[in-house]
Amino acid sequence: MNPQRPRTHLSDARRLVKLCGGLLAAMSALVLLICLQAPLRAETEPSHDWDVIAHFLMPDGSERAVHVENFRFVYYERHYVHPPSKLGKEVETRDVPKPVMSLQNENLDILRFWKLSKVKLEYRSESGERELCLVIGLSSPSDAFVVWPVSTLRNVSVAPMPHFRGRVDGKEIDIYLPVEGEEAPGKIGILTSIDFKFPGQARHFSWL
């Protein structure tokens, strides 16, 4: 029987404990460093808003180009609220806005803003009837475009008409689609087109 063997095992165990302690201390220091740097990154990284130039036809016939920050397409989801049956109340509906950085339609097709160059609003006869359409120019190839009638935009058949939203001169505004026969409250003019690419535009690569 070797009397030194138990001591060797004890020494190995102590070294293992010290090694694990050192690794744990290093990992704790790394986690602490990440936690301390996270707020700093949040303060220094720019917010990845999308800016556009929106073109409007004014009441006097003039045209106005407006720089719109934090631009979004807003569609609505209709939620049904069922009150307790004892109250005898009818089911309520709530339309919840969903602002996104893409154009979406009823087929759940998605065109993200970074893929677009320009959108024009035109009345066309795509399905035999004259209706407002989005003529969507794509960034690549440069001459490619698709046409989406406004009547096919996401959830338009079950919820309020989608619209755009953005910040102009520090104030958030809604920009409505100029559909005939529908009043657009608070509009600053009749929207005619939107430039998704323009000189001096800030570019980012983590857009949704």
Backbone as CSV, one residue per row, in Angstrom:
resi,resn,N_x,N_y,N_z,CA_x,CA_y,CA_z,C_x,C_y,C_z
1,MET,0.846,-1.201,0.000,0.000,0.000,0.000,0.875,1.241,0.000
2,ASN,0.553,2.166,-0.885,1.347,3.393,-1.007,0.736,4.468,-0.135
3,PRO,1.441,4.879,0.946,0.863,5.881,1.864,0.761,7.268,1.245
4,GLN,1.490,7.562,0.129,1.470,8.900,-0.466,0.298,9.119,-1.416
5,ARG,-0.363,8.045,-1.829,-1.408,8.171,-2.850,-2.582,9.045,-2.414
6,PRO,-3.117,8.900,-1.208,-4.220,9.773,-0.782,-3.836,11.235,-0.800
7,ARG,-2.575,11.535,-0.429,-2.146,12.934,-0.429,-2.119,13.485,-1.852
8,THR,-1.701,12.640,-2.812,-1.677,13.079,-4.207,-3.073,13.411,-4.698
9,HIS,-4.026,12.560,-4.350,-5.410,12.829,-4.741,-5.925,14.107,-4.109
10,LEU,-5.574,14.327,-2.853,-6.008,15.543,-2.180,-5.408,16.779,-2.818
11,SER,-4.134,16.671,-3.211,-3.469,17.806,-3.859,-4.097,18.106,-5.207
12,ASP,-4.419,17.034,-5.963,-5.072,17.237,-7.261,-6.437,17.893,-7.091
13,ALA,-7.166,17.480,-6.065,-8.484,18.055,-5.826,-8.384,19.530,-5.495
14,ARG,-7.374,19.874,-4.685,-7.198,21.284,-4.327,-6.874,22.127,-5.560
15,ARG,-5.992,21.568,-6.432,-5.651,22.311,-7.649,-6.873,22.490,-8.549
16,LEU,-7.720,21.460,-8.617,-8.930,21.547,-9.430,-9.883,22.603,-8.889
17,VAL,-10.006,22.647,-7.547,-10.866,23.652,-6.927,-10.353,25.054,-7.217
18,LYS,-9.039,25.239,-7.123,-8.467,26.551,-7.401,-8.688,26.953,-8.863
19,LEU,-8.519,25.943,-9.771,-8.716,26.232,-11.194,-10.157,26.638,-11.476
20,CYS,-11.095,25.885,-10.898,-12.513,26.220,-11.100,-12.837,27.589,-10.517
21,GLY,-12.233,27.898,-9.363,-12.457,29.203,-8.756,-11.944,30.326,-9.634
22,GLY,-10.763,30.084,-10.245,-10.214,31.098,-11.140,-11.072,31.312,-12.364
23,LEU,-11.589,30.210,-12.954,-12.464,30.326,-14.122,-13.756,31.045,-13.762
24,LEU,-14.317,30.723,-12.599,-15.548,31.379,-12.166,-15.340,32.868,-11.963
25,ALA,-14.195,33.228,-11.392,-13.904,34.646,-11.187,-13.747,35.375,-12.518
26,ALA,-13.089,34.719,-13.488,-12.911,35.335,-14.805,-14.248,35.523,-15.512
27,MET,-15.126,34.506,-15.423,-16.442,34.621,-16.055,-17.277,35.711,-15.400
28,SER,-17.187,35.829,-14.087,-17.934,36.874,-13.386,-17.457,38.256,-13.804
29,ALA,-16.147,38.391,-13.948,-15.598,39.675,-14.376,-16.052,40.026,-15.783
30,LEU,-16.116,38.988,-16.669,-16.559,39.223,-18.039,-18.021,39.651,-18.082
31,VAL,-18.862,38.974,-17.302,-20.280,39.337,-17.247,-20.457,40.748,-16.722
32,LEU,-19.693,41.110,-15.705,-19.767,42.460,-15.148,-19.353,43.498,-16.178
33,LEU,-18.312,43.191,-16.941,-17.847,44.123,-17.969,-18.909,44.338,-19.037
34,ILE,-19.566,43.233,-19.464,-20.620,43.347,-20.470,-21.777,44.181,-19.949
35,CYS,-22.148,43.959,-18.677,-23.265,44.711,-18.091,-22.958,46.197,-17.995
36,LEU,-21.694,46.518,-17.712,-21.313,47.923,-17.592,-21.258,48.606,-18.949
37,GLN,-20.888,47.838,-19.998,-20.747,48.439,-21.316,-22.071,48.539,-22.047
38,ALA,-23.061,47.726,-21.685,-24.345,47.731,-22.388,-25.018,49.090,-22.373
39,PRO,-25.138,49.775,-21.198,-25.756,51.106,-21.208,-25.000,52.097,-22.061
40,LEU,-23.650,51.957,-22.092,-22.842,52.872,-22.888,-23.133,52.693,-24.362
41,ARG,-23.259,51.412,-24.807,-23.569,51.167,-26.205,-24.943,51.708,-26.554
42,ALA,-25.881,51.552,-25.611,-27.238,52.040,-25.869,-27.259,53.546,-26.051
43,GLU,-26.340,54.252,-25.346,-26.315,55.707,-25.453,-25.601,56.174,-26.714
44,THR,-24.585,55.390,-27.159,-23.771,55.861,-28.271,-24.267,55.371,-29.616
45,GLU,-24.956,54.213,-29.669,-25.432,53.715,-30.940,-26.620,54.541,-31.433
46,PRO,-26.649,54.898,-32.724,-27.774,55.677,-33.244,-29.030,54.828,-33.313
47,SER,-30.175,55.449,-33.152,-31.436,54.743,-33.325,-31.649,54.536,-34.822
48,HIS,-32.002,53.340,-35.211,-32.086,53.001,-36.616,-33.469,53.321,-37.163
49,ASP,-33.767,54.591,-37.232,-35.013,55.048,-37.813,-34.857,55.111,-39.332
50,TRP,-35.990,55.072,-40.003,-35.953,55.229,-41.453,-36.495,56.606,-41.803
51,ASP,-35.718,57.355,-42.560,-36.127,58.669,-43.011,-36.567,58.604,-44.466
52,VAL,-37.581,59.394,-44.802,-38.048,59.478,-46.181,-38.312,60.936,-46.531
53,ILE,-38.485,61.180,-47.801,-38.994,62.464,-48.281,-40.394,62.205,-48.827
54,ALA,-41.391,62.765,-48.168,-42.781,62.595,-48.591,-43.214,63.820,-49.390
55,HIS,-43.884,63.589,-50.501,-44.329,64.673,-51.376,-45.844,64.826,-51.261
56,PHE,-46.279,66.076,-51.102,-47.698,66.371,-50.896,-48.166,67.400,-51.914
57,LEU,-49.425,67.264,-52.315,-50.096,68.278,-53.116,-50.915,69.131,-52.159
58,MET,-50.630,70.425,-52.141,-51.277,71.314,-51.197,-52.594,71.862,-51.771
59,PRO,-53.466,72.385,-50.909,-54.768,72.900,-51.363,-54.664,73.981,-52.432
60,ASP,-53.577,74.764,-52.424,-53.440,75.832,-53.418,-52.827,75.343,-54.725
61,GLY,-52.607,74.007,-54.828,-52.063,73.453,-56.055,-50.549,73.321,-56.069
62,SER,-49.887,73.879,-55.069,-48.437,73.758,-54.999,-48.038,72.393,-54.463
63,GLU,-46.756,72.061,-54.624,-46.234,70.803,-54.115,-45.278,71.069,-52.964
64,ARG,-45.262,70.166,-52.021,-44.416,70.334,-50.846,-43.692,69.028,-50.549
65,ALA,-42.379,69.118,-50.376,-41.569,67.964,-50.001,-41.234,68.073,-48.518
66,VAL,-41.496,67.018,-47.764,-41.331,67.030,-46.310,-40.396,65.898,-45.894
67,HIS,-39.402,66.235,-45.098,-38.506,65.224,-44.539,-39.201,64.585,-43.333
68,VAL,-39.433,63.279,-43.408,-40.140,62.564,-42.350,-39.184,61.574,-41.698
69,GLU,-38.999,61.697,-40.399,-38.132,60.793,-39.648,-38.958,59.683,-39.001
70,ASN,-38.259,58.617,-38.616,-38.894,57.494,-37.916,-40.146,57.029,-38.658
71,PHE,-39.987,56.826,-39.956,-41.117,56.515,-40.830,-41.566,55.074,-40.628
72,ARG,-42.893,54.869,-40.581,-43.464,53.532,-40.395,-44.715,53.355,-41.254
73,PHE,-44.965,52.117,-41.620,-46.246,51.721,-42.201,-47.071,51.139,-41.068
74,VAL,-48.292,51.610,-40.920,-49.129,51.199,-39.787,-50.361,50.464,-40.307
75,TYR,-50.451,49.186,-39.956,-51.689,48.458,-40.222,-52.327,48.124,-38.876
76,TYR,-53.538,47.623,-38.903,-54.269,47.384,-37.656,-54.667,45.912,-37.525
77,GLU,-54.604,45.432,-36.296,-55.120,44.110,-35.956,-56.390,44.286,-35.138
78,ARG,-57.445,43.619,-35.554,-58.720,43.727,-34.835,-58.800,42.642,-33.761
79,HIS,-58.978,43.083,-32.524,-59.122,42.174,-31.395,-60.560,42.217,-30.897
80,TYR,-61.064,41.068,-30.521,-62.432,40.958,-30.006,-62.376,40.708,-28.499
81,VAL,-63.028,41.582,-27.760,-63.030,41.500,-26.301,-64.380,40.944,-25.858
82,HIS,-64.346,39.793,-25.217,-65.575,39.145,-24.745,-65.790,39.468,-23.270
83,PRO,-66.783,40.263,-22.940,-67.051,40.585,-21.536,-67.635,39.363,-20.828
84,PRO,-67.581,39.338,-19.502,-68.205,38.242,-18.763,-69.671,38.086,-19.145
85,SER,-70.098,36.857,-19.324,-71.452,36.592,-19.799,-72.524,37.135,-18.868
86,LYS,-72.208,37.273,-17.590,-73.195,37.752,-16.630,-73.557,39.219,-16.855
87,LEU,-72.640,39.967,-17.463,-72.895,41.384,-17.664,-73.870,41.636,-18.808
88,GLY,-74.009,40.699,-19.694,-74.948,40.854,-20.798,-74.516,41.860,-21.841
89,LYS,-73.253,42.206,-21.878,-72.773,43.183,-22.851,-72.369,42.490,-24.141
90,GLU,-72.366,43.279,-25.234,-71.972,42.746,-26.523,-70.445,42.670,-26.621
91,VAL,-69.986,41.861,-27.543,-68.541,41.738,-27.782,-68.003,43.058,-28.324
92,GLU,-66.904,43.534,-27.745,-66.288,44.781,-28.173,-65.137,44.486,-29.136
93,THR,-64.902,45.425,-30.033,-63.770,45.302,-30.949,-62.765,46.409,-30.666
94,ARG,-61.504,46.035,-30.720,-60.417,46.992,-30.532,-59.430,46.832,-31.686
95,ASP,-59.140,47.934,-32.338,-58.193,47.925,-33.449,-56.833,48.388,-32.936
96,VAL,-55.881,47.487,-32.936,-54.555,47.756,-32.374,-53.585,48.087,-33.500
97,PRO,-52.958,49.274,-33.480,-52.011,49.645,-34.540,-50.717,48.844,-34.449
98,LYS,-50.187,48.479,-35.607,-48.938,47.742,-35.707,-47.980,48.488,-36.638
99,PRO,-47.162,49.394,-36.100,-46.213,50.117,-36.949,-45.008,49.241,-37.294
100,VAL,-44.697,49.149,-38.584,-43.600,48.310,-39.047,-42.787,49.059,-40.100
101,MET,-41.577,48.553,-40.352,-40.693,49.158,-41.342,-40.738,48.351,-42.634
102,SER,-41.945,48.142,-43.121,-42.144,47.406,-44.360,-43.561,47.662,-44.844
103,LEU,-43.784,47.436,-46.133,-45.138,47.441,-46.688,-45.648,46.006,-46.668
104,GLN,-46.916,45.829,-46.300,-47.476,44.485,-46.202,-48.878,44.466,-46.794
105,ASN,-49.243,43.320,-47.379,-50.572,43.211,-47.957,-51.330,42.023,-47.372
106,GLU,-52.538,41.800,-47.893,-53.412,40.759,-47.354,-52.835,39.358,-47.550
107,ASN,-51.992,39.188,-48.565,-51.356,37.888,-48.800,-50.141,37.673,-47.909
108,LEU,-49.914,38.641,-46.999,-48.761,38.612,-46.093,-47.435,38.735,-46.848
109,ASP,-47.497,39.332,-48.041,-46.258,39.702,-48.728,-45.640,40.884,-47.983
110,ILE,-44.332,40.870,-47.860,-43.628,41.909,-47.111,-42.537,42.516,-47.985
111,LEU,-42.568,43.834,-48.118,-41.517,44.573,-48.813,-40.863,45.503,-47.800
112,ARG,-39.681,45.133,-47.348,-38.998,45.936,-46.336,-38.495,47.242,-46.946
113,PHE,-38.462,48.285,-46.123,-38.141,49.620,-46.621,-36.806,49.669,-47.364
114,TRP,-35.829,48.902,-46.886,-34.499,48.991,-47.501,-34.489,48.443,-48.930
115,LYS,-35.557,47.726,-49.317,-35.651,47.206,-50.676,-36.354,48.177,-51.626
116,LEU,-36.852,49.292,-51.088,-37.658,50.212,-51.891,-36.858,51.444,-52.284
117,SER,-37.205,52.023,-53.414,-36.589,53.279,-53.839,-37.608,54.419,-53.804
118,LYS,-38.822,54.152,-54.308,-39.832,55.201,-54.355,-41.211,54.551,-54.435
119,VAL,-42.182,55.172,-53.822,-43.568,54.722,-53.915,-44.415,55.881,-54.426
120,LYS,-45.166,55.633,-55.501,-46.090,56.639,-56.028,-47.519,56.198,-55.749
121,LEU,-48.371,57.157,-55.492,-49.790,56.863,-55.294,-50.538,57.308,-56.539
122,GLU,-51.125,56.345,-57.230,-51.801,56.619,-58.491,-53.130,55.875,-58.531
123,TYR,-54.084,56.470,-59.228,-55.344,55.783,-59.483,-55.193,54.995,-60.775
124,ARG,-55.446,53.677,-60.679,-55.328,52.788,-61.827,-56.539,51.875,-61.897
125,SER,-56.645,51.187,-63.015,-57.730,50.217,-63.200,-57.127,48.822,-63.260
126,GLU,-56.587,48.396,-62.135,-55.914,47.103,-62.085,-56.890,45.937,-62.168
127,SER,-58.069,46.080,-61.608,-59.040,44.977,-61.599,-60.330,45.360,-62.318
128,GLY,-60.203,46.285,-63.245,-61.373,46.714,-63.998,-62.043,47.938,-63.425
129,GLU,-61.755,48.268,-62.212,-62.317,49.451,-61.568,-61.191,50.400,-61.180
130,ARG,-61.478,51.673,-61.268,-60.485,52.681,-60.911,-60.314,52.710,-59.397
131,GLU,-59.077,52.508,-58.937,-58.816,52.530,-57.505,-57.399,53.002,-57.226
132,LEU,-57.199,53.480,-56.018,-55.889,53.977,-55.613,-54.928,52.806,-55.461
133,CYS,-53.722,52.983,-56.020,-52.708,51.932,-55.962,-51.378,52.502,-55.476
134,LEU,-50.593,51.642,-54.860,-49.204,51.954,-54.544,-48.343,51.385,-55.663
135,VAL,-47.695,52.268,-56.406,-46.749,51.842,-57.433,-45.380,51.846,-56.768
136,ILE,-44.884,50.668,-56.460,-43.730,50.507,-55.570,-42.487,50.228,-56.395
137,GLY,-41.582,51.208,-56.438,-40.314,51.023,-57.123,-39.318,50.311,-56.227
138,LEU,-38.644,49.303,-56.773,-37.679,48.514,-56.014,-36.258,49.025,-56.240
139,SER,-35.405,48.802,-55.264,-34.022,49.268,-55.362,-33.240,48.479,-56.393
140,SER,-33.547,47.184,-56.522,-32.806,46.344,-57.451,-33.736,45.286,-58.042
141,PRO,-33.722,45.187,-59.381,-33.097,46.109,-60.349,-33.793,47.467,-60.330
142,SER,-33.093,48.462,-60.773,-33.552,49.846,-60.582,-34.856,50.161,-61.307
143,ASP,-35.165,49.421,-62.369,-36.392,49.712,-63.117,-37.548,48.788,-62.725
144,ALA,-37.355,47.961,-61.704,-38.406,47.025,-61.300,-39.426,47.714,-60.400
145,PHE,-40.685,47.308,-60.525,-41.720,47.860,-59.651,-42.867,46.855,-59.551
146,VAL,-43.639,46.998,-58.496,-44.855,46.203,-58.325,-45.992,47.164,-58.010
147,VAL,-47.210,46.731,-58.282,-48.388,47.564,-58.042,-49.287,46.855,-57.036
148,TRP,-49.543,47.525,-55.937,-50.452,47.009,-54.913,-51.655,47.946,-54.800
149,PRO,-52.841,47.500,-55.176,-54.027,48.315,-54.889,-54.179,48.513,-53.382
150,VAL,-54.609,49.683,-52.996,-54.780,49.970,-51.576,-55.766,48.990,-50.930
151,SER,-56.712,48.507,-51.726,-57.711,47.572,-51.201,-57.128,46.219,-50.838
152,THR,-55.845,45.986,-51.192,-55.213,44.708,-50.869,-54.193,44.828,-49.746
153,LEU,-54.072,46.004,-49.136,-53.114,46.160,-48.049,-53.542,45.339,-46.834
154,ARG,-52.601,45.113,-45.946,-52.834,44.168,-44.853,-54.009,44.569,-43.959
155,ASN,-54.906,43.615,-43.757,-56.058,43.718,-42.853,-57.045,44.808,-43.255
156,VAL,-56.951,45.313,-44.464,-57.845,46.397,-44.868,-59.303,45.930,-44.924
157,SER,-59.521,44.630,-45.094,-60.884,44.115,-45.199,-61.553,43.912,-43.848
158,VAL,-60.761,43.928,-42.767,-61.336,43.642,-41.443,-61.027,44.720,-40.407
159,ALA,-60.232,45.703,-40.778,-59.801,46.724,-39.816,-59.666,48.056,-40.539
160,PRO,-59.381,49.141,-39.803,-59.224,50.448,-40.451,-58.136,50.442,-41.521
161,MET,-58.250,51.373,-42.425,-57.295,51.515,-43.517,-55.875,51.758,-42.971
162,PRO,-54.887,51.034,-43.472,-53.508,51.332,-43.060,-53.106,52.744,-43.457
163,HIS,-52.066,53.237,-42.831,-51.557,54.565,-43.156,-50.084,54.604,-42.794
164,PHE,-49.470,55.750,-42.945,-48.069,55.930,-42.581,-47.991,56.792,-41.325
165,ARG,-46.852,56.691,-40.670,-46.630,57.481,-39.456,-45.166,57.894,-39.422
166,GLY,-44.920,59.100,-38.931,-43.541,59.560,-38.852,-43.431,60.823,-38.017
167,ARG,-42.218,61.330,-37.945,-41.940,62.512,-37.129,-41.495,63.657,-38.024
168,VAL,-42.218,64.767,-37.929,-41.908,65.969,-38.717,-41.687,67.125,-37.748
169,ASP,-40.498,67.714,-37.816,-40.147,68.831,-36.918,-40.363,68.447,-35.449
170,GLY,-39.995,67.209,-35.116,-40.081,66.759,-33.731,-41.452,66.314,-33.276
171,LYS,-42.451,66.375,-34.168,-43.818,66.007,-33.807,-44.256,64.794,-34.603
172,GLU,-44.809,63.797,-33.911,-45.285,62.595,-34.599,-46.633,62.855,-35.263
173,ILE,-46.734,62.472,-36.530,-47.969,62.687,-37.273,-48.344,61.406,-38.012
174,ASP,-49.614,61.284,-38.328,-50.096,60.214,-39.181,-50.304,60.768,-40.584
175,ILE,-49.873,59.994,-41.567,-49.996,60.389,-42.967,-50.942,59.401,-43.637
176,TYR,-52.109,59.876,-44.043,-53.158,58.995,-44.530,-53.098,58.846,-46.049
177,LEU,-53.637,57.736,-46.512,-53.722,57.484,-47.943,-54.913,58.246,-48.523
178,PRO,-54.728,58.917,-49.643,-55.798,59.769,-50.199,-56.849,58.970,-50.958
179,VAL,-57.620,58.182,-50.228,-58.662,57.374,-50.857,-59.898,58.231,-51.092
180,GLU,-60.438,58.187,-52.292,-61.622,58.993,-52.617,-62.805,58.588,-51.736
181,GLY,-63.510,59.585,-51.242,-64.698,59.321,-50.433,-64.408,59.072,-48.969
182,GLU,-63.137,59.095,-48.583,-62.777,58.902,-47.178,-62.030,60.131,-46.684
183,GLU,-62.440,60.634,-45.556,-61.816,61.817,-44.988,-60.577,61.420,-44.208
184,ALA,-59.503,62.152,-44.394,-58.255,61.880,-43.686,-57.976,63.016,-42.713
185,PRO,-58.342,62.861,-41.457,-58.164,63.945,-40.491,-56.703,64.264,-40.242
186,GLY,-56.433,65.539,-40.098,-55.097,65.976,-39.714,-54.061,65.902,-40.817
187,LYS,-54.481,65.694,-42.066,-53.498,65.576,-43.130,-52.891,66.937,-43.435
188,ILE,-51.630,66.917,-43.861,-50.940,68.165,-44.168,-50.968,68.442,-45.671
189,GLY,-51.669,67.624,-46.404,-51.762,67.741,-47.850,-52.116,66.369,-48.400
190,ILE,-52.242,66.273,-49.710,-52.543,64.991,-50.331,-51.233,64.293,-50.675
191,LEU,-51.007,63.149,-50.076,-49.772,62.402,-50.313,-49.742,61.910,-51.758
192,THR,-48.648,62.199,-52.463,-48.535,61.785,-53.866,-47.404,60.784,-54.089
193,SER,-46.335,60.876,-53.306,-45.224,59.931,-53.475,-44.316,59.984,-52.254
194,ILE,-43.471,58.964,-52.143,-42.532,58.853,-51.030,-41.188,58.401,-51.574
195,ASP,-40.130,59.152,-51.274,-38.774,58.766,-51.654,-38.155,57.980,-50.503
196,PHE,-37.883,56.702,-50.731,-37.238,55.877,-49.714,-35.719,55.929,-49.815
197,LYS,-35.239,56.469,-50.926,-33.809,56.707,-51.108,-33.651,58.143,-51.578
198,PHE,-32.740,58.885,-50.932,-32.515,60.268,-51.338,-31.126,60.694,-50.887
199,PRO,-30.530,61.699,-51.509,-29.184,62.142,-51.145,-29.115,62.596,-49.688
200,GLY,-28.061,62.177,-49.003,-27.865,62.568,-47.611,-28.592,61.698,-46.611
201,GLN,-29.254,60.665,-47.092,-30.003,59.788,-46.181,-29.044,58.965,-45.337
202,ALA,-29.350,58.851,-44.038,-28.549,58.022,-43.146,-28.833,56.563,-43.460
203,ARG,-27.774,55.756,-43.618,-27.934,54.348,-43.939,-27.518,53.483,-42.756
204,HIS,-28.294,52.468,-42.477,-27.987,51.515,-41.420,-28.219,50.109,-41.976
205,PHE,-27.692,49.128,-41.272,-27.784,47.761,-41.778,-28.473,46.834,-40.781
206,SER,-29.204,47.355,-39.843,-29.919,46.505,-38.891,-31.397,46.855,-38.868
207,TRP,-31.893,47.353,-40.030,-33.310,47.670,-40.126,-34.130,46.399,-40.069
208,LEU,-35.384,46.537,-39.590,-36.264,45.376,-39.517,-36.769,45.035,-40.916
